[in-house]
Each structure stands twice: as C-alpha cells, then as structure tokens.
Amino acid sequence: MILPSPKERNVPKSGRYEIDAAASTVRFRTRTVFGLFPVRGTFGISRGQITVADPVDESSVDVTVRAGSFDSGLERRDRHVTSADYLDAARHPEIAYRGRRVAWSATGTAVLEGELTVRGVTRPVAVTVGPVVLNGRRLTVEGTATVDRYAFGVTTAKGMTGRRLDIHLAVEAVANE
C-alpha cells in the first residue's frame, strides 16, 4: 500500500503550535429521550498544544477542556450534566486528550490516535483529522470523533440520554518561534 507523501498530505512545518482557545471550538451532538431528540452544544478549551514532528506520524496533541463549560443552551440540563451524576466537574474539572500518533488510511486520511480522560477514567479515542490550513504562523484543522460515555463510567439515565457523543473540533493554533 502506497501512502501519499507528507507534501501531498498538506503537513505543516515541524514545531510546536499553541492552541488558541478563544478561536477554537469543541462541539458535540447526541440524542436524548430514547434517541428521539437531538442535543447539541459546546465545551470550552482551557489550553493545548500541537507538536508537528518529523516524521509527521510521531506528531502529538495535548489539549485540556473545562468540564464545567458544558453548554447545551438549556441551563437546567447543563447544571445536571456538570453535576456528580455525569461529568462531576467539581471533582474532575478537566477533560484531557493526549494524541500520541498519526496513522494514515489508504486514502490519505489522517487519524490521531490518543487517549481521552473523563472523570479520572482514561480510554483510547481516535480523532479523524480533516485538512490542515496554513496561514502564515497560524494553523487551522478540523477533526471528528465519537465518544462512548459508558466507557468513562458516565452511565446515568440509560435510554433517556444518548450513549454516544459525536464530537467536532475546529482548532486554531499559532506557531511558537
């Protein structure tokens, strides 16, 4: 199997890029009430860093999300999700993702393999990475992942609340020079 060259993959220059938390978003989508109604919302990023390595397969990402920043647009639901029933943001204020390796599909799609930690429980999560856009020192990239909340011990309201969350990331980062 022949994979596209790094140039064809639009790989940014090697180095460290600080994630611009204010310009980046973590969006989620799930279903509630036996899968009948969609729930959408966001989380806020605290901080993060992307390290583009040479070879690019050894690139990494470290990002921290504020568990208490869960926002679905419904205050009552948001308080419940950040409570001890779900995210327990008081005891576990941060959700962390550590991407440690980039794998490439036969079509050239990048998959960041890493670990997500929620409520002190760490599980593998793969993020499918979209095109990387470079604009001077600024890097923009999108990614998607599916997270099974049961894998992290968040099992409250089975059947009433969606088990899986579809995550969409839109990340902007600035090169450290």
CORZIRA-V17178 format. One record per residue. N is the residue number from 1. RES is the residue in one small letter. OMEGA is omega in degrees with one decimal (NA if undefined). D_CENTER is the distance of its C-alpha to the mean C-alpha in whole Angstrom. Layout:
BEGIN
[[N RES OMEGA D_CENTER] [N RES OMEGA D_CENTER]]
END
This chain:
BEGIN
[[1 m 180.0 29] [2 i 178.2 28] [3 l 176.4 25] [4 p 177.4 25] [5 s 177.3 26] [6 p 179.4 23] [7 k 178.9 25] [8 e -179.6 25] [9 r -179.0 21] [10 n -179.0 21] [11 v 178.3 19] [12 p 177.4 20] [13 k 178.1 22] [14 s 178.6 21] [15 g -179.6 21] [16 r 179.3 18] [17 y 177.7 16] [18 e 179.1 15] [19 i 176.2 12] [20 d -174.7 14] [21 a -178.1 13] [22 a -178.0 15] [23 a -176.8 15] [24 s -179.8 11] [25 t 170.9 9] [26 v 179.4 7] [27 r 176.7 9] [28 f 175.3 10] [29 r 176.3 13] [30 t 177.7 15] [31 r 178.6 19] [32 t -178.3 21] [33 v 177.3 25] [34 f 175.3 25] [35 g -175.5 23] [36 l -173.2 25] [37 f 177.9 23] [38 p 173.2 20] [39 v 179.3 18] [40 r 177.3 15] [41 g -176.2 14] [42 t 167.1 11] [43 f 176.4 10] [44 g 177.1 11] [45 i 175.2 10] [46 s -176.0 12] [47 r 177.5 12] [48 g -178.3 11] [49 q 173.9 13] [50 i 175.4 12] [51 t 177.1 15] [52 v -175.3 17] [53 a 172.2 20] [54 d 14.5 23] [55 p -174.7 23] [56 v 179.8 19] [57 d -179.2 18] [58 e 178.3 18] [59 s -177.3 16] [60 s 176.9 13] [61 v 172.3 10] [62 d -179.3 10] [63 v 178.9 8] [64 t -179.8 9] [65 v 177.1 9] [66 r -179.6 12] [67 a -179.1 13] [68 g -179.9 16] [69 s 178.7 14] [70 f -178.5 14] [71 d 177.9 16] [72 s -178.7 17] [73 g 178.3 20] [74 l -171.9 22] [75 e -179.5 23] [76 r 177.7 24] [77 r -178.5 21] [78 d 176.9 19] [79 r -179.4 22] [80 h -179.1 22] [81 v 179.2 18] [82 t 179.3 18] [83 s 179.6 21] [84 a 178.0 22] [85 d -176.1 22] [86 y -173.1 18] [87 l -179.3 16] [88 d -175.9 19] [89 a 178.4 18] [90 a -179.9 21] [91 r -177.9 21] [92 h -172.9 17] [93 p -177.0 16] [94 e 170.2 13] [95 i -175.0 10] [96 a 172.4 9] [97 y 178.3 7] [98 r 175.8 9] [99 g -172.2 10] [100 r -175.7 13] [101 r 175.0 15] [102 v 174.8 14] [103 a -177.4 16] [104 w 175.0 18] [105 s 179.0 20] [106 a 179.7 23] [107 t 178.4 22] [108 g 177.9 20] [109 t 179.6 17] [110 a 175.9 14] [111 v 178.1 12] [112 l -179.7 10] [113 e -177.4 11] [114 g -178.0 10] [115 e 177.2 10] [116 l 177.2 8] [117 t 178.4 11] [118 v 179.3 12] [119 r 178.4 16] [120 g 179.7 17] [121 v -177.7 16] [122 t 179.9 14] [123 r 176.9 13] [124 p 175.3 12] [125 v 177.9 9] [126 a 178.5 9] [127 v 174.7 7] [128 t -173.1 10] [129 v 177.2 10] [130 g -179.4 13] [131 p 176.3 15] [132 v 178.8 15] [133 v 179.8 18] [134 l 177.7 20] [135 n -174.7 22] [136 g 179.8 24] [137 r -175.7 22] [138 r 179.3 19] [139 l 176.1 16] [140 t -179.1 14] [141 v 175.9 11] [142 e 179.0 10] [143 g 177.9 7] [144 t 177.3 7] [145 a 172.2 7] [146 t -178.3 9] [147 v 176.3 9] [148 d -176.3 13] [149 r 178.7 14] [150 y 179.9 17] [151 a -178.9 16] [152 f 178.5 15] [153 g 178.5 18] [154 v -171.7 18] [155 t 178.4 20] [156 t 173.2 22] [157 a 175.5 24] [158 k -179.2 23] [159 g 180.0 25] [160 m -178.0 24] [161 t -178.9 20] [162 g 178.7 18] [163 r -175.2 17] [164 r 174.8 14] [165 l 172.1 11] [166 d -176.0 10] [167 i 174.2 7] [168 h -178.3 7] [169 l 170.4 6] [170 a -169.7 9] [171 v 171.6 9] [172 e -179.5 13] [173 a -178.4 14] [174 v -179.4 18] [175 a 170.7 20] [176 n 178.7 22] [177 e NA 25]]
END
